[in-house]
Amino acid sequence: MEKIRLSKLMSEQGLCSRREADDYIAKGWVLVDGQVISELGSKIFPNQKITLNRAAQSRQQDRVTVLLNKPVGYVSGQAEDGHQPAVVLIKPNAHWTHDTSPQRFSPRHLKSLVPAGRLDIDSTGLLVLTQDGRIAKQLIGENSQIEKEYLVRVSGKIAGDGLALLNHGLSLDGKKLKPARVSWQNEDQLRFILREGKKRQIRRMCELVGLQVTGLKRVRIGRVKLGDLPQGQWRYLRADEKF
């Protein structure tokens, strides 16, 4: 059996992100088989037991995750082409009044608050921003299997086998897309359920079958739904909610 870098194992086991793992190791917050490991780059066997001490557990419990109903005109990540990032909307006056979480807004909740996935500038709906590397990995990690659901308004005439192709059979950037679940909701709206998120994927898929997207809204990520959250407002992910 070969030894593996401790921080990599911690990330793979969902304890935290690799960056957080290095921070915890450097602080002496990580135990392997009950022994503190504080040297960065340490390697261990995969069957050894990794635990975090109370300081690390407390740090993780303090991390917040925010659900935003993103309006058109905001980018998910870094500001670009003069457009503001969605994180600028996370402020007290945009906090949904019906949020049932016991959390109260604090400026420290904005520190290292990053989007876990993207939603393009022309799209609306559910965007997750988090301080928690475990949630980021769950939603956008290489092996993520979390479903994302969208309501998509379209115009144009769909190709004869277009709906079947949207479900499975299209390629983007030279790679076959994973199977999707796509169905008509009414004469000008489709429901898409995807397990991947290539750049502008739904718009490009629709173009390949003769449709133009006129509106796109993400309504669910895993088991977490957008629900009644108004556009431009946000709420905290509750302790009882899991993606």
C-alpha positions as CSV (number, residue, x, y, z in Angstrom):
1,M,0.0,0.0,0.0
2,E,1.4,3.4,-1.0
3,K,1.3,6.5,1.2
4,I,-0.7,9.5,0.0
5,R,-0.4,13.2,0.9
6,L,-2.4,13.9,4.0
7,S,-4.1,17.0,2.6
8,K,-5.2,15.1,-0.5
9,L,-6.8,12.4,1.6
10,M,-8.5,14.9,3.8
11,S,-10.1,16.5,0.7
12,E,-11.0,13.1,-0.8
13,Q,-12.7,12.1,2.5
14,G,-14.8,15.3,2.4
15,L,-13.2,16.7,5.7
16,C,-12.3,20.0,4.0
17,S,-10.7,21.5,0.9
18,R,-7.0,20.9,0.2
19,R,-6.2,24.5,1.0
20,E,-8.1,24.3,4.3
21,A,-6.3,21.0,5.0
22,D,-2.9,22.6,4.7
23,D,-4.0,25.4,7.0
24,Y,-5.3,22.9,9.6
25,I,-2.1,20.8,9.4
26,A,0.1,23.9,9.9
27,K,-1.9,24.9,13.0
28,G,-1.6,21.4,14.5
29,W,-5.3,20.7,14.3
30,V,-5.1,17.3,12.4
31,L,-4.6,14.0,14.1
32,V,-3.7,10.7,12.4
33,D,-4.4,7.6,14.5
34,G,-4.6,10.0,17.4
35,Q,-1.2,11.7,16.8
36,V,-1.0,15.3,15.9
37,I,0.5,15.9,12.4
38,S,1.8,19.4,11.8
39,E,4.3,19.1,9.0
40,L,3.0,20.2,5.6
41,G,3.4,17.6,2.8
42,S,3.1,14.7,5.3
43,K,2.1,11.4,3.7
44,I,0.1,8.6,5.4
45,F,-1.5,5.3,4.4
46,P,-5.1,5.5,3.1
47,N,-6.4,3.2,5.9
48,Q,-5.1,5.4,8.7
49,K,-7.8,7.4,10.7
50,I,-7.9,11.1,10.2
51,T,-9.7,13.3,12.8
52,L,-9.9,17.1,13.3
53,N,-9.6,18.6,16.7
54,R,-12.2,20.9,18.3
55,A,-10.6,24.1,17.0
56,A,-10.9,22.9,13.4
57,Q,-14.5,21.6,14.0
58,S,-15.4,25.0,15.5
59,R,-13.9,26.8,12.5
60,Q,-16.0,24.7,10.1
61,Q,-19.2,25.3,12.1
62,D,-18.6,29.0,11.8
63,R,-18.5,28.9,8.0
64,V,-21.6,30.1,6.2
65,T,-23.2,29.2,3.0
66,V,-25.5,31.6,1.2
67,L,-28.3,31.0,-1.4
68,L,-28.8,33.9,-3.8
69,N,-31.5,34.4,-6.4
70,K,-29.2,36.1,-8.9
71,P,-30.6,38.7,-11.3
72,V,-29.5,39.2,-14.9
73,G,-26.5,41.5,-15.2
74,Y,-24.3,40.1,-12.5
75,V,-21.4,37.6,-13.0
76,S,-20.9,34.7,-10.7
77,G,-17.2,35.1,-9.9
78,Q,-14.7,37.9,-10.5
79,A,-15.9,41.2,-11.9
80,E,-15.5,41.3,-15.7
81,D,-16.2,43.8,-18.5
82,G,-17.5,46.3,-16.0
83,H,-20.1,43.9,-14.6
84,Q,-20.3,43.4,-10.8
85,P,-19.9,40.0,-9.1
86,A,-23.0,38.5,-7.5
87,V,-21.3,38.6,-4.0
88,V,-21.9,42.4,-3.9
89,L,-25.6,41.6,-3.4
90,I,-24.9,39.8,-0.1
91,K,-25.6,42.8,2.2
92,P,-28.1,43.3,5.1
93,N,-30.8,45.2,3.1
94,A,-31.0,42.3,0.6
95,H,-31.3,39.6,3.3
96,W,-34.7,37.8,2.7
97,T,-37.1,38.7,5.6
98,H,-38.5,35.2,5.6
99,D,-35.1,33.5,6.2
100,T,-35.7,31.0,9.0
101,S,-32.0,30.4,9.7
102,P,-30.9,31.6,13.2
103,Q,-27.8,33.2,11.6
104,R,-27.5,37.0,11.8
105,F,-25.5,38.9,9.2
106,S,-21.9,39.7,10.0
107,P,-19.3,41.3,7.8
108,R,-17.0,38.3,8.5
109,H,-19.5,36.2,6.5
110,L,-18.2,37.9,3.4
111,K,-14.6,36.9,3.9
112,S,-13.6,34.1,1.5
113,L,-17.3,33.8,0.4
114,V,-17.0,32.3,-3.1
115,P,-19.4,30.9,-5.7
116,A,-19.7,27.1,-5.8
117,G,-20.5,26.9,-9.5
118,R,-21.4,29.5,-12.1
119,L,-24.5,31.0,-13.5
120,D,-23.9,33.2,-16.5
121,I,-24.6,36.9,-16.7
122,D,-27.8,36.5,-18.7
123,S,-29.3,33.9,-16.3
124,T,-31.2,34.1,-13.1
125,G,-31.9,31.8,-10.2
126,L,-30.1,29.8,-7.5
127,L,-26.5,30.6,-7.0
128,V,-24.6,29.1,-4.0
129,L,-21.8,31.1,-2.3
130,T,-19.9,29.5,0.5
131,Q,-17.0,29.8,2.9
132,D,-17.0,26.0,3.3
133,G,-14.6,24.0,1.2
134,R,-16.6,20.8,1.8
135,I,-19.7,22.2,0.2
136,A,-17.7,23.7,-2.7
137,K,-16.1,20.2,-3.4
138,Q,-19.5,18.6,-3.2
139,L,-21.0,20.9,-5.8
140,I,-18.1,21.5,-8.2
141,G,-15.5,18.9,-7.4
142,E,-14.4,16.6,-10.3
143,N,-16.6,13.7,-9.1
144,S,-19.7,15.8,-8.2
145,Q,-22.9,14.0,-9.1
146,I,-25.2,16.8,-7.8
147,E,-28.1,17.5,-10.1
148,K,-28.9,21.1,-11.2
149,E,-32.4,21.9,-12.5
150,Y,-33.3,24.8,-14.9
151,L,-36.4,26.3,-16.4
152,V,-35.5,27.5,-19.9
153,R,-37.7,29.7,-22.2
154,V,-36.9,29.1,-25.9
155,S,-37.9,30.4,-29.3
156,G,-37.4,28.9,-32.8
157,K,-38.3,25.5,-34.3
158,I,-36.7,22.4,-32.7
159,A,-35.2,19.8,-35.1
160,G,-37.2,16.6,-35.5
161,D,-35.1,14.5,-33.1
162,G,-34.0,17.6,-31.1
163,L,-35.6,16.6,-27.8
164,A,-33.9,13.1,-27.9
165,L,-30.6,14.8,-28.7
166,L,-30.9,17.2,-25.8
167,N,-31.4,14.2,-23.5
168,H,-28.4,12.4,-24.9
169,G,-26.3,12.6,-28.0
170,L,-24.9,16.1,-28.2
171,S,-21.2,17.1,-28.0
172,L,-19.6,20.4,-27.0
173,D,-15.9,21.3,-27.5
174,G,-15.3,17.9,-29.0
175,K,-16.6,15.9,-26.0
176,K,-19.8,14.0,-25.6
177,L,-22.1,15.4,-22.9
178,K,-23.4,13.3,-20.1
179,P,-27.0,12.2,-20.3
180,A,-29.5,14.9,-19.3
181,R,-33.2,14.9,-18.5
182,V,-34.9,17.4,-20.8
183,S,-38.7,17.7,-21.2
184,W,-41.2,20.3,-22.4
185,Q,-43.1,22.2,-19.7
186,N,-45.3,24.1,-22.1
187,E,-45.0,25.2,-25.7
188,D,-42.1,27.6,-25.1
189,Q,-40.4,26.3,-22.0
190,L,-38.1,23.3,-21.3
191,R,-37.0,21.8,-18.0
192,F,-33.3,20.7,-18.0
193,I,-31.8,18.5,-15.3
194,L,-28.0,18.2,-15.6
195,R,-25.1,16.7,-13.7
196,E,-22.4,18.9,-15.4
197,G,-22.0,22.6,-16.0
198,K,-19.9,23.5,-19.1
199,K,-19.8,27.2,-19.9
200,R,-23.1,28.3,-21.4
201,Q,-24.0,24.7,-21.8
202,I,-27.8,24.9,-22.0
203,R,-27.7,27.8,-24.5
204,R,-25.2,26.0,-26.7
205,M,-27.2,22.7,-26.5
206,C,-30.3,24.5,-27.6
207,E,-28.6,26.2,-30.5
208,L,-27.5,22.7,-31.8
209,V,-31.1,21.7,-32.2
210,G,-32.4,24.9,-33.7
211,L,-33.6,26.8,-30.5
212,Q,-32.6,30.1,-29.0
213,V,-32.8,30.6,-25.3
214,T,-34.7,33.7,-24.3
215,G,-34.7,33.1,-20.5
216,L,-32.9,30.7,-18.2
217,K,-33.5,30.2,-14.5
218,R,-31.9,27.7,-12.1
219,V,-34.5,26.4,-9.6
220,R,-32.7,23.6,-7.8
221,I,-29.2,22.3,-6.9
222,G,-29.4,18.8,-5.4
223,R,-32.1,18.8,-2.8
224,V,-32.0,22.5,-2.2
225,K,-34.6,24.5,-4.1
226,L,-34.8,28.2,-5.0
227,G,-38.4,28.3,-3.7
228,D,-40.0,31.7,-3.0
229,L,-36.6,33.5,-2.6
230,P,-37.1,36.8,-4.5
231,Q,-34.8,37.9,-7.2
232,G,-31.8,39.9,-5.9
233,Q,-32.3,38.6,-2.3
234,W,-30.4,35.9,-0.4
235,R,-30.7,33.7,2.7
236,Y,-28.5,31.4,4.7
237,L,-28.4,27.6,4.1
238,R,-30.0,26.1,7.1
239,A,-28.3,23.4,9.2
240,D,-31.0,20.9,8.2
241,E,-30.6,21.5,4.5
242,K,-28.3,19.2,2.5
243,F,-27.5,19.3,-1.2
